Amino acid sequence: MPNSAGTWVWRLDGTTWTSILNLSLSTTVHADVKATGAVSHVLLFDGASSQLASIEYVAATQTYQPWATRPANVTITLDAGVETATIDMDSQGRMWLASQHKPGIGDAIRVRYSDSPYSSWLGPVTLATGINGDDISVVTAMPGGKVGVLWSNQ
């Protein structure tokens, strides 16, 4: 959640929220999170210029720190006009990102993917075209090692 100093991971201490780790200086990002064991991957969605932060839980101090495997955020360049994006991970550890592409004509649903440590992304792969400019999508891991992408169709 953001405050005036950026976007943070927060911890509830009794009835008080405590900011414990700054993920971004931006106060306008929206987050989607995929937790895998002690590591959480946080998509910091901010339109065409979004980032992936990866953090790990430190049980001894009940806090989070940047993921030792890739401590810096990774920039993910998305298509112009994108409204939202989501992430999930398949059973092989490949991370997937779904979003909509809005070139003005022939709007499309696209996916990108990355293998650990999720520092370089491949794609986009176009799944559908001709969707409404206000449609959105979501990616989700499915049973049997599959990944599904769902989107609205107004």
DSSP file (Angstrom, degrees, kcal/mol; ACC not computed):
  #  RESIDUE AA STRUCTURE BP1 BP2  ACC     N-H-->O    O-->H-N    N-H-->O    O-->H-N    TCO  KAPPA ALPHA  PHI   PSI    X-CA   Y-CA   Z-CA
    1    1 A M              0   0    0      0, 0.0     7,-2.7     0, 0.0     2,-0.2   0.000 360.0 360.0 360.0 146.3    0.0    0.0    0.0
    2    2 A P  E     +A    7   0A   0      0, 0.0     5,-0.3     0, 0.0     2,-0.2  -0.510 360.0 172.5 -88.1 156.8    1.2    3.5   -0.7
    3    3 A N  E >   -A    6   0A   0      3,-2.8     3,-1.6    -2,-0.2     0, 0.0  -0.749  59.3 -74.0-136.6-168.3    1.8    6.5    1.6
    4    4 A S  T 3  S+     0   0    0      1,-0.3     3,-0.1    -2,-0.2    23,-0.1   0.670 130.8  53.0 -67.0 -14.7    3.4    9.8    0.8
    5    5 A A  T 3  S-     0   0    0      1,-0.3     2,-0.3    21,-0.1    -1,-0.3   0.400 121.5 -83.9-100.7   1.6    6.9    8.2    0.7
    6    6 A G  E <   -A    3   0A   0     -3,-1.6    -3,-2.8    21,-0.1     2,-0.5  -0.909  65.1 -35.4 134.2-162.2    6.1    5.4   -1.8
    7    7 A T  E     -AB   2  24A   0     17,-2.7    16,-3.2    -2,-0.3    17,-1.5  -0.895  63.2-177.4-107.2 131.7    4.6    2.0   -1.9
    8    8 A W  E     - B   0  22A   0     -7,-2.7     2,-0.5    -2,-0.5    14,-0.2  -0.813  34.4-118.7-128.4 157.8    5.3   -0.3    1.1
    9    9 A V  E     - B   0  21A   0     12,-2.5    11,-3.0    -2,-0.3    12,-1.2  -0.867  42.2-157.9 -87.0 133.2    4.8   -3.7    2.6
   10   10 A W  E     - B   0  19A   0     -2,-0.5     2,-0.4     9,-0.2     9,-0.2  -0.847  11.8-155.4-117.7 152.2    2.9   -3.2    5.8
   11   11 A R  E     - B   0  18A   0      7,-2.5     7,-3.0    -2,-0.3     2,-0.8  -0.987  18.8-129.4-125.5 136.9    2.6   -5.4    8.9
   12   12 A L  E     - B   0  17A   0     -2,-0.4     2,-0.7     5,-0.2     5,-0.2  -0.784  22.9-172.8 -87.6 113.9   -0.4   -5.3   11.3
   13   13 A D  E >   - B   0  16A   0      3,-3.5     3,-2.0    -2,-0.8     2,-0.9  -0.877  65.9 -56.2-107.4  97.4    1.0   -4.9   14.9
   14   14 A G  T 3  S-     0   0    0     -2,-0.7    -2,-0.0     1,-0.3     3,-0.0  -0.590 122.2 -21.9  68.3-106.9   -2.0   -5.3   17.2
   15   15 A T  T 3  S+     0   0    0     -2,-0.9     2,-0.4     2,-0.0    -1,-0.3   0.224 123.8  88.6-116.3  11.4   -4.3   -2.6   15.8
   16   16 A T  E <   -B   13   0A   0     -3,-2.0    -3,-3.5     2,-0.0     2,-0.5  -0.930  68.3-137.7-117.0 133.8   -1.6   -0.5   14.2
   17   17 A W  E     -B   12   0A   0     -2,-0.4     2,-0.5    -5,-0.2    -5,-0.2  -0.764  20.8-164.2 -87.3 129.8   -0.2   -0.8   10.6
   18   18 A T  E     -B   11   0A   0     -7,-3.0    -7,-2.5    -2,-0.5     2,-0.4  -0.963  17.4-133.1-118.3 126.8    3.6   -0.5   10.4
   19   19 A S  E     +B   10   0A   0     -2,-0.5    -9,-0.2    -9,-0.2     3,-0.1  -0.656  32.9 167.4 -76.7 128.3    5.4    0.1    7.1
   20   20 A I  E     +     0   0A   0    -11,-3.0     2,-0.3    -2,-0.4   -10,-0.2   0.649  57.1  24.0-120.8 -20.4    8.3   -2.4    7.0
   21   21 A L  E     -B    9   0A   0    -12,-1.2   -12,-2.5    42,-0.1     2,-0.5  -0.913  64.7-138.6-152.7 122.8    9.8   -2.4    3.5
   22   22 A N  E     +B    8   0A   0     -2,-0.3   -14,-0.3   -14,-0.2     3,-0.1  -0.675  20.6 176.3 -80.1 125.8    9.7    0.2    0.7
   23   23 A L  E     -     0   0A   0    -16,-3.2     2,-0.3    -2,-0.5   -15,-0.2   0.714  65.8  -0.3 -98.8 -27.2    9.0   -1.4   -2.7
   24   24 A S  E     -B    7   0A   0    -17,-1.5   -17,-2.7     2,-0.1    -1,-0.3  -0.986  52.5-132.5-161.2 148.8    8.8    1.7   -4.8
   25   25 A L  S    S+     0   0    0     -2,-0.3     2,-0.1   -19,-0.3    -1,-0.1   0.648  82.5 100.4 -77.5 -15.2    9.0    5.5   -4.6
   26   26 A S        -     0   0    0      1,-0.1    -2,-0.1   -20,-0.1    -3,-0.1  -0.442  54.4-166.8 -72.3 142.9    5.9    5.7   -6.7
   27   27 A T  S    S+     0   0    0     -2,-0.1    -1,-0.1   -21,-0.1   -21,-0.1   0.292  80.6  65.3-107.1   6.4    2.6    6.3   -4.9
   28   28 A T  S    S+     0   0    0      2,-0.1    -1,-0.1   -21,-0.0     2,-0.1   0.378  72.3 114.0-111.8   3.1    0.4    5.4   -7.9
   29   29 A V        -     0   0    0     -3,-0.1     2,-0.4    17,-0.1    17,-0.2  -0.373  51.1-149.3 -76.5 155.2    1.2    1.7   -8.4
   30   30 A H  E     -C   45   0B   0     15,-2.2    15,-2.9    -2,-0.1     2,-0.3  -0.963  20.8-137.1-118.7 141.7   -1.3   -1.1   -7.9
   31   31 A A  E     -C   44   0B   0     -2,-0.4     2,-0.4    13,-0.2    13,-0.2  -0.784  22.3-176.5-110.3 143.7    0.0   -4.5   -6.7
   32   32 A D  E     -C   43   0B   0     11,-1.5    11,-3.3    -2,-0.3     2,-0.4  -0.994  22.5-157.8-125.5 135.3   -0.6   -8.1   -7.6
   33   33 A V  E     -C   42   0B   0     -2,-0.4     2,-0.5     9,-0.2     9,-0.2  -0.927  17.7-170.4-123.7 137.2    1.2  -10.6   -5.5
   34   34 A K  E     -C   41   0B   0      7,-2.6     7,-2.9    -2,-0.4     2,-0.4  -0.967  15.2-160.1-122.1 112.6    2.3  -14.2   -6.0
   35   35 A A  E     +C   40   0B   0     -2,-0.5     2,-0.4     5,-0.2     5,-0.3  -0.785  12.8 177.4 -94.2 133.4    3.6  -15.9   -2.9
   36   36 A T  E >   -C   39   0B   0      3,-3.5     3,-1.7    -2,-0.4     2,-0.3  -0.861  63.7 -56.3-135.1  98.6    5.8  -19.0   -3.3
   37   37 A G  T 3  S-     0   0    0     -2,-0.4    -1,-0.1     1,-0.3    20,-0.0  -0.512 120.8 -15.1  66.5-130.2    7.0  -20.3    0.0
   38   38 A A  T 3  S+     0   0    0     -2,-0.3    19,-2.9    -3,-0.1     2,-0.4   0.462 124.7  83.8 -85.1  -1.3    9.0  -17.5    1.9
   39   39 A V  E <   -CD  36  56B   0     -3,-1.7    -3,-3.5    17,-0.2     2,-0.4  -0.863  57.4-168.1-107.3 136.6    9.3  -15.4   -1.3
   40   40 A S  E     -CD  35  55B   0     15,-3.0    15,-2.8    -2,-0.4     2,-0.5  -0.988   9.4-152.5-121.5 130.9    6.6  -13.1   -2.6
   41   41 A H  E     -CD  34  54B   0     -7,-2.9    -7,-2.6    -2,-0.4     2,-0.6  -0.901  13.5-161.1-102.9 126.9    6.7  -11.6   -6.1
   42   42 A V  E     -CD  33  53B   0     11,-3.9    11,-2.8    -2,-0.5     2,-0.7  -0.929  10.0-151.6-118.1 112.5    5.0   -8.2   -6.3
   43   43 A L  E     -CD  32  52B   0    -11,-3.3   -11,-1.5    -2,-0.6     2,-1.2  -0.747   9.7-157.7 -79.1 116.7    3.9   -6.8   -9.6
   44   44 A L  E     -CD  31  51B   0      7,-3.4     7,-1.7    -2,-0.7     2,-0.4  -0.756  15.5-156.9 -96.9  87.3    4.0   -3.0   -9.1
   45   45 A F  E     +C   30   0B   0    -15,-2.9   -15,-2.2    -2,-1.2     5,-0.1  -0.519  31.9 153.4 -76.2 123.1    1.6   -2.1  -11.9
   46   46 A D    >   -     0   0    0      1,-0.6     3,-1.1    -2,-0.4     2,-0.1  -0.326  60.9 -94.8-143.2  52.7    2.0    1.5  -13.2
   47   47 A G  T 3  S-     0   0    0      1,-0.2    -1,-0.6    36,-0.1     3,-0.2  -0.419  95.3  -8.0  71.0-143.0    0.8    1.3  -16.7
   48   48 A A  T 3  S+     0   0    0      1,-0.2    30,-2.8    -2,-0.1     2,-0.7   0.728 135.7  55.6 -63.5 -22.6    3.3    0.8  -19.5
   49   49 A S  E <  S+ E   0  77B   0     -3,-1.1    -1,-0.2    28,-0.2     2,-0.2  -0.747  76.5 151.5-114.5  83.5    6.2    1.2  -17.1
   50   50 A S  E     - E   0  76B   0     26,-2.0    26,-3.2    -2,-0.7     2,-0.3  -0.565  27.7-146.4-106.7 171.1    5.6   -1.4  -14.4
   51   51 A Q  E     -DE  44  75B   0     -7,-1.7    -7,-3.4    24,-0.3     2,-0.5  -0.945   9.2-137.7-137.2 158.0    8.1   -3.3  -12.1
   52   52 A L  E     -DE  43  74B   0     22,-2.5    22,-2.1    -2,-0.3     2,-0.4  -0.979  20.5-172.0-115.4 119.3    8.4   -6.6  -10.4
   53   53 A A  E     -D   42   0B   0    -11,-2.8   -11,-3.9    -2,-0.5     2,-0.4  -0.881   5.2-160.9-104.6 141.9    9.7   -6.6   -6.8
   54   54 A S  E     +D   41   0B   0     -2,-0.4    13,-2.6    16,-0.3     2,-0.3  -0.993  13.7 176.6-126.6 129.5   10.6   -9.9   -5.1
   55   55 A I  E     -DF  40  66B   0    -15,-2.8   -15,-3.0    -2,-0.4     2,-0.4  -0.904  16.7-145.9-131.9 155.4   10.8  -10.1   -1.4
   56   56 A E  E     -DF  39  65B   0      9,-2.9     9,-2.0    -2,-0.3     2,-0.3  -0.963  20.9-117.9-127.0 144.8   11.5  -12.8    1.2
   57   57 A Y  E     - F   0  64B   0    -19,-2.9     2,-0.7    -2,-0.4     7,-0.2  -0.581  16.7-154.8 -79.9 135.9   10.1  -13.2    4.7
   58   58 A V  E >>> - F   0  63B   0      5,-3.2     5,-1.5    -2,-0.3     4,-1.0  -0.906   6.3-169.0-111.9 100.6   12.6  -13.2    7.6
   59   59 A A  T 345S+     0   0    0     -2,-0.7     3,-0.4     1,-0.2    -1,-0.2   0.854  80.2  62.2 -60.9 -38.7   11.0  -15.2   10.4
   60   60 A A  T 345S+     0   0    0      1,-0.2    -1,-0.2     2,-0.1    -2,-0.0   0.837 120.4  24.3 -59.7 -34.4   13.5  -14.2   13.0
   61   61 A T  T <45S-     0   0    0     -3,-0.8    -1,-0.2     2,-0.1    -2,-0.2   0.380 101.6-127.2-111.2   1.9   12.5  -10.5   12.7
   62   62 A Q  T  <5S+     0   0    0     -4,-1.0     2,-0.2    -3,-0.4    -3,-0.2   0.912  74.7 102.9  49.7  49.8    9.0  -11.0   11.4
   63   63 A T  E   < -F   58   0B   0     -5,-1.5    -5,-3.2    -7,-0.0     2,-0.3  -0.780  67.9-109.4-142.8-175.7    9.8   -8.7    8.5
   64   64 A Y  E     -F   57   0B   0     -7,-0.2    -7,-0.2    -2,-0.2   -55,-0.1  -0.875  23.6-176.3-121.9 156.3   10.6   -8.8    4.8
   65   65 A Q  E     -F   56   0B   0     -9,-2.0    -9,-2.9    -2,-0.3     3,-0.1  -0.948  43.6 -76.1-141.5 161.9   13.8   -8.0    2.9
   66   66 A P  E     -F   55   0B   0      0, 0.0   -11,-0.3     0, 0.0     2,-0.2  -0.317  63.3 -92.3 -57.0 144.8   14.6   -7.9   -0.9
   67   67 A W    >   -     0   0    0    -13,-2.6     3,-0.7     3,-0.4   -13,-0.1  -0.422  29.5-140.8 -61.9 124.4   15.0  -11.4   -2.3
   68   68 A A  T 3  S+     0   0    0      1,-0.2    -1,-0.2    -2,-0.2   -13,-0.0   0.814  99.5  59.0 -59.9 -32.3   18.7  -12.4   -2.1
   69   69 A T  T 3  S+     0   0    0      1,-0.3    -1,-0.2     2,-0.1    -2,-0.0   0.859 131.6   2.9 -67.4 -36.2   18.5  -14.1   -5.6
   70   70 A R  S <  S+     0   0    0     -3,-0.7    -3,-0.4   -16,-0.1   -16,-0.3  -0.647  71.1 174.6-150.3  85.5   17.4  -10.8   -7.3
   71   71 A P        +     0   0    0      0, 0.0     2,-0.2     0, 0.0   -17,-0.1   0.738  57.4  75.8 -72.2 -23.0   17.4   -7.9   -4.8
   72   72 A A  S    S-     0   0    0     -6,-0.1   -18,-0.1     1,-0.1     2,-0.1  -0.610  87.1-106.8 -91.6 149.8   16.6   -5.1   -7.3
   73   73 A N        -     0   0    0     -2,-0.2     2,-0.4   -20,-0.1   -20,-0.2  -0.372  31.1-135.6 -65.0 151.0   13.2   -4.4   -8.9
   74   74 A V  E     -E   52   0B   0    -22,-2.1   -22,-2.5    44,-0.1     2,-0.4  -0.942  11.8-129.9-112.0 130.9   12.9   -5.4  -12.6
   75   75 A T  E     -E   51   0B   0     -2,-0.4     2,-0.5   -24,-0.2   -24,-0.3  -0.653  19.3-164.5 -78.7 133.1   11.2   -3.0  -15.1
   76   76 A I  E     -E   50   0B   0    -26,-3.2   -26,-2.0    -2,-0.4     2,-0.7  -0.970   9.9-148.2-119.6 113.6    8.6   -4.7  -17.2
   77   77 A T  E     -E   49   0B   0     -2,-0.5   -28,-0.2   -28,-0.2     2,-0.2  -0.727  21.4-175.4 -86.0 118.4    7.6   -2.6  -20.3
   78   78 A L        -     0   0    0    -30,-2.8     3,-0.1    -2,-0.7   -30,-0.1  -0.513  33.3 -75.2-105.1 176.1    3.9   -3.2  -21.1
   79   79 A D    >   -     0   0    0     -2,-0.2     3,-1.5     1,-0.1    -1,-0.1  -0.339  56.2 -91.0 -72.8 152.0    1.8   -1.9  -24.0
   80   80 A A  T 3  S+     0   0    0      1,-0.2    22,-1.1   -32,-0.1    -1,-0.1  -0.329 110.0  19.2 -59.7 140.1    0.6    1.7  -24.2
   81   81 A G  T 3  S+     0   0    0      1,-0.2    -1,-0.2    20,-0.1    -2,-0.1   0.511  81.3 161.6  79.4   5.6   -2.8    2.3  -22.7
   82   82 A V    <   -     0   0    0     -3,-1.5    -1,-0.2     1,-0.1   -34,-0.1  -0.363  23.3-165.9 -62.5 135.8   -2.8   -0.9  -20.6
   83   83 A E        -     0   0    0      1,-0.3     2,-0.3    52,-0.2    -1,-0.1   0.811  62.8 -10.3 -92.3 -35.3   -5.3   -0.7  -17.7
   84   84 A T        -     0   0    0     16,-0.1    16,-0.6   -38,-0.1     2,-0.3  -0.976  53.9-161.1-158.5 163.7   -4.3   -3.6  -15.5
   85   85 A A  E     -G   99   0C   0     -2,-0.3     2,-0.3    14,-0.2    14,-0.2  -0.986   6.1-163.3-151.0 150.2   -2.0   -6.6  -15.4
   86   86 A T  E     -G   98   0C   0     12,-1.8    12,-2.0    -2,-0.3     2,-0.3  -0.935   5.2-151.5-133.8 157.8   -1.8   -9.8  -13.3
   87   87 A I  E     +G   97   0C   0     -2,-0.3     2,-0.3    10,-0.2    10,-0.2  -0.913  17.6 160.9-126.5 154.8    0.8  -12.4  -12.5
   88   88 A D  E     -G   96   0C   0      8,-1.7     8,-3.2    -2,-0.3     2,-0.4  -0.946  28.4-125.2-158.2 172.2    0.8  -16.1  -11.6
   89   89 A M  E     -G   95   0C   0     -2,-0.3     6,-0.2     6,-0.2    52,-0.1  -0.980  16.3-137.2-129.7 134.8    3.3  -19.0  -11.7
   90   90 A D    >   -     0   0    0      4,-2.6     3,-1.9    -2,-0.4    56,-0.1  -0.231  39.5 -92.3 -81.8 178.0    3.0  -22.4  -13.3
   91   91 A S  T 3  S+     0   0    0      1,-0.3    -1,-0.1    51,-0.2    55,-0.1   0.631 124.8  57.9 -69.0 -13.4    4.1  -25.7  -11.7
   92   92 A Q  T 3  S-     0   0    0     53,-0.1    -1,-0.3     2,-0.1     3,-0.1   0.402 120.6-104.9 -93.9   0.8    7.5  -25.4  -13.4
   93   93 A G  S <  S+     0   0    0     -3,-1.9     2,-0.4     1,-0.3    23,-0.3   0.535  73.1 142.7  88.3   6.6    8.2  -22.0  -11.7
   94   94 A R        -     0   0    0     21,-0.1    -4,-2.6    19,-0.0     2,-0.4  -0.682  44.2-138.7 -81.2 131.6    7.7  -20.0  -14.9
   95   95 A M  E     -GH  89 114C   0     19,-2.9    19,-2.2    -2,-0.4     2,-0.4  -0.741  16.7-161.5 -93.5 139.4    6.0  -16.6  -14.1
   96   96 A W  E     -GH  88 113C   0     -8,-3.2    -8,-1.7    -2,-0.4     2,-0.4  -0.914   6.1-164.6-120.7 145.5    3.2  -15.4  -16.4
   97   97 A L  E     -GH  87 112C   0     15,-2.5    15,-2.3    -2,-0.4     2,-0.4  -0.999   5.3-164.8-130.9 128.4    1.8  -11.9  -16.8
   98   98 A A  E     +GH  86 111C   0    -12,-2.0   -12,-1.8    -2,-0.4     2,-0.3  -0.922  20.7 146.9-114.7 140.8   -1.5  -11.1  -18.6
   99   99 A S  E     -GH  85 110C   0     11,-2.4    11,-3.0    -2,-0.4     2,-0.4  -0.949  42.4-103.9-156.3 172.3   -2.5   -7.7  -19.8
  100  100 A Q  E     - H   0 109C   0    -16,-0.6     2,-0.5    -2,-0.3     9,-0.3  -0.864  23.2-141.8-107.7 145.3   -4.5   -6.0  -22.6
  101  101 A H  E     - H   0 108C   0      7,-3.8     7,-2.2    -2,-0.4   -20,-0.1  -0.884  12.6-168.8-104.1 131.1   -2.9   -4.1  -25.5
  102  102 A K        +     0   0    0    -22,-1.1     5,-0.1    -2,-0.5     4,-0.1  -0.653  23.3 155.6-124.5  75.9   -4.7   -1.0  -26.6
  103  103 A P        -     0   0    0      0, 0.0    -1,-0.1     0, 0.0     3,-0.1   0.544  67.8-104.5 -77.6  -3.3   -3.4    0.2  -29.9
  104  104 A G  S    S+     0   0    0     -3,-0.1     2,-0.4   -23,-0.0     3,-0.2  -0.200 103.5  47.4 108.7 -41.3   -6.6    2.0  -30.7
  105  105 A I  S    S+     0   0    0      1,-0.2    25,-0.0    28,-0.0     0, 0.0  -1.000 115.7  15.7-131.4 134.8   -7.9   -0.5  -33.3
  106  106 A G  S    S-     0   0    0     -2,-0.4    -1,-0.2    25,-0.1    26,-0.1   0.925  78.6-156.1  73.2  43.7   -7.8   -4.3  -32.7
  107  107 A D        -     0   0    0     24,-0.5    24,-1.7    22,-0.2    23,-1.1  -0.169  17.0-162.1 -51.0 149.4   -7.3   -4.3  -29.0
  108  108 A A  E     -HI 101 129C   0     -7,-2.2    -7,-3.8    21,-0.2     2,-0.5  -0.940  25.1-125.3-141.0 155.6   -5.7   -7.5  -27.8
  109  109 A I  E     -HI 100 128C   0     19,-2.2    18,-3.1    -2,-0.3    19,-1.1  -0.900  38.9-177.4 -97.8 129.7   -5.1   -9.8  -24.8
  110  110 A R  E     -HI  99 126C   0    -11,-3.0   -11,-2.4    -2,-0.5     2,-0.3  -0.933  15.6-157.9-130.8 151.6   -1.4  -10.5  -24.4
  111  111 A V  E     -HI  98 125C   0     14,-2.2    14,-2.7    -2,-0.3     2,-0.3  -0.942   4.0-169.6-125.2 152.4    0.8  -12.6  -22.1
  112  112 A R  E     -H   97   0C   0    -15,-2.3   -15,-2.5    -2,-0.3     2,-0.3  -0.897  10.1-161.6-129.2 161.1    4.5  -12.4  -21.3
  113  113 A Y  E     -HI  96 122C   0      9,-2.0     9,-3.1    -2,-0.3     2,-0.3  -0.985   9.5-175.8-147.8 157.9    6.6  -14.9  -19.3
  114  114 A S  E     -H   95   0C   0    -19,-2.2   -19,-2.9    -2,-0.3     2,-0.3  -0.993  17.1-137.7-152.6 145.0    9.8  -15.2  -17.5
  115  115 A D    >   -     0   0    0      5,-0.4     3,-2.6    -2,-0.3     4,-0.5  -0.699  56.5 -37.2 -99.8 158.9   11.9  -17.9  -15.7
  116  116 A S  T 3  S+     0   0    0      1,-0.4    -1,-0.1   -23,-0.3   -22,-0.0  -0.232 129.4  31.7 -53.1 136.0   13.6  -17.5  -12.4
  117  117 A P  T 3  S-     0   0    0      0, 0.0    -1,-0.4     0, 0.0    -2,-0.0  -0.877  94.0-140.4 -92.7  22.9   15.0  -15.1  -11.3
  118  118 A Y    <   +     0   0    0     -3,-2.6    -2,-0.2     2,-0.1     3,-0.1   0.855  59.7 128.3  64.2  39.1   12.4  -13.2  -13.4
  119  119 A S        +     0   0    0     -4,-0.5     2,-0.4     1,-0.2   -44,-0.1   0.652  66.2  41.4 -99.9 -18.1   14.7  -10.5  -14.6
  120  120 A S  S    S-     0   0    0     -5,-0.4     2,-0.4   -46,-0.1    -5,-0.4  -0.997  72.3-152.7-132.5 139.4   14.0  -10.8  -18.4
  121  121 A W        -     0   0    0     -2,-0.4     2,-0.3    -7,-0.1    -7,-0.2  -0.877   2.4-152.4-115.9 139.0   10.6  -11.2  -19.9
  122  122 A L  E     -I  113   0C   0     -9,-3.1    -9,-2.0    -2,-0.4     3,-0.2  -0.745  44.5  -4.4-106.8 156.6    9.7  -12.9  -23.2
  123  123 A G  E     -     0   0C   0     -2,-0.3   -11,-0.2     1,-0.3     2,-0.1  -0.691  33.9-136.5 110.7-168.1    6.7  -12.1  -25.4
  124  124 A P  E     -     0   0C   0      0, 0.0     2,-0.5     0, 0.0    -1,-0.3   0.360  36.0-171.4 -82.9 154.7    4.2  -10.6  -25.8
  125  125 A V  E     -I  111   0C   0    -14,-2.7   -14,-2.2    -3,-0.2     2,-0.5  -0.971  19.4-135.4-109.3 124.7    2.1  -13.5  -27.1
  126  126 A T  E     +I  110   0C   0     -2,-0.5   -16,-0.2   -16,-0.2     3,-0.1  -0.709  26.9 173.4 -85.5 125.5   -1.2  -12.3  -28.5
  127  127 A L  E     +     0   0C   0    -18,-3.1     2,-0.3    -2,-0.5   -17,-0.2   0.761  66.5   7.5 -99.4 -33.3   -4.1  -14.6  -27.4
  128  128 A A  E     -I  109   0C   0    -19,-1.1   -19,-2.2     3,-0.0    -1,-0.3  -0.996  61.1-164.5-151.5 146.7   -7.1  -12.6  -28.6
  129  129 A T  E     +I  108   0C   0     -2,-0.3   -21,-0.2   -21,-0.2   -22,-0.2  -0.826  64.7  43.6-126.6 167.8   -7.8   -9.6  -30.8
  130  130 A G  S    S+     0   0    0    -23,-1.1   -22,-0.2    -2,-0.3    -1,-0.1   0.688  73.7 149.7  73.3  19.3  -10.7   -7.3  -31.4
  131  131 A I        -     0   0    0    -24,-1.7   -24,-0.5    -3,-0.2    -1,-0.2  -0.349  56.5 -85.9 -78.4 165.9  -11.7   -7.1  -27.8
  132  132 A N    >   -     0   0    0     20,-0.2     3,-2.1     1,-0.1    -1,-0.1  -0.451  34.9-120.3 -69.4 143.7  -13.4   -4.0  -26.4
  133  133 A G  T 3  S+     0   0    0      1,-0.3    -1,-0.1    -2,-0.1   -25,-0.1   0.639 112.6  53.4 -61.1 -14.7  -11.0   -1.2  -25.2
  134  134 A D  T 3  S+     0   0    0      2,-0.1    -1,-0.3   -51,-0.0     2,-0.1   0.352  84.0 112.4-102.6   4.6  -12.4   -1.5  -21.7
  135  135 A D    <   -     0   0    0     -3,-2.1     2,-0.3    17,-0.1   -52,-0.2  -0.428  47.0-165.2 -76.8 154.1  -11.9   -5.3  -21.3
  136  136 A I        -     0   0    0     -2,-0.1    16,-2.2   -53,-0.1     2,-0.3  -0.833   2.9-146.5-132.8 170.2   -9.3   -6.6  -18.8
  137  137 A S  E     -J  151   0D   0     -2,-0.3     2,-0.3    14,-0.2    14,-0.2  -0.874   5.2-158.8-137.2 167.0   -7.7  -10.0  -18.3
  138  138 A V  E     -J  150   0D   0     12,-2.4    12,-2.5    -2,-0.3     2,-0.4  -0.989   9.8-147.6-146.1 142.1   -6.3  -12.3  -15.5
  139  139 A V  E     +J  149   0D   0     -2,-0.3     2,-0.3    10,-0.2    10,-0.2  -0.897  22.1 175.6-108.5 141.7   -3.8  -15.1  -15.6
  140  140 A T  E     -J  148   0D   0      8,-2.8     8,-3.3    -2,-0.4     2,-0.2  -0.997  32.3-115.1-148.0 141.5   -4.1  -18.0  -13.2
  141  141 A A  E     -J  147   0D   0     -2,-0.3     6,-0.2     6,-0.2   -51,-0.1  -0.531  36.0-160.7 -72.4 140.1   -2.3  -21.3  -12.6
  142  142 A M  E >>  -J  146   0D   0      4,-3.4     3,-0.6    -2,-0.2     4,-0.6  -0.759  27.3 -83.2-118.1 163.4   -4.6  -24.3  -13.3
  143  143 A P  G >4 S+     0   0    0      0, 0.0     3,-0.6     0, 0.0    -1,-0.1  -0.253 109.0  38.5 -60.6 155.0   -4.4  -28.0  -12.2
  144  144 A G  G 34 S-     0   0    0      1,-0.2     3,-0.1   -53,-0.0     0, 0.0   0.718 131.6 -68.0  77.5  21.9   -2.1  -30.3  -14.2
  145  145 A G  G <4 S+     0   0    0     -3,-0.6    -1,-0.2     1,-0.2     2,-0.2   0.682  98.3 133.6  75.1  17.8    0.6  -27.7  -14.8
  146  146 A K  E <<  -J  142   0D   0     -4,-0.6    -4,-3.4    -3,-0.6     2,-0.4  -0.589  46.1-144.9-100.2 162.2   -1.5  -25.5  -17.1
  147  147 A V  E     -J  141   0D   0     -6,-0.2     2,-0.4    -2,-0.2    -6,-0.2  -0.991  13.6-158.3-124.8 135.1   -2.0  -21.8  -17.1
  148  148 A G  E     -J  140   0D   0     -8,-3.3    -8,-2.8    -2,-0.4     2,-0.5  -0.885   5.2-160.7-114.0 146.7   -5.3  -20.1  -17.9
  149  149 A V  E     -J  139   0D   0     -2,-0.4     2,-0.4   -10,-0.2   -10,-0.2  -0.992  11.7-174.2-124.1 123.0   -6.0  -16.6  -19.1
  150  150 A L  E     +J  138   0D   0    -12,-2.5   -12,-2.4    -2,-0.5     2,-0.3  -0.889   4.5 178.4-114.7 146.7   -9.5  -15.2  -18.7
  151  151 A W  E     -J  137   0D   0     -2,-0.4   -14,-0.2   -14,-0.2     2,-0.1  -0.990  29.0-108.7-146.1 156.0  -10.7  -11.9  -20.1
  152  152 A S        -     0   0    0    -16,-2.2     2,-0.2    -2,-0.3   -20,-0.2  -0.395  20.5-158.7 -77.8 160.4  -13.9   -9.9  -20.2
  153  153 A N              0   0    0     -2,-0.1    -1,-0.0   -22,-0.1   -22,-0.0  -0.693 360.0 360.0-143.2  83.6  -15.8   -9.4  -23.4
  154  154 A Q              0   0    0     -2,-0.2    -1,-0.1   -22,-0.1   -21,-0.0   0.480 360.0 360.0 -79.7 360.0  -18.0   -6.4  -23.3
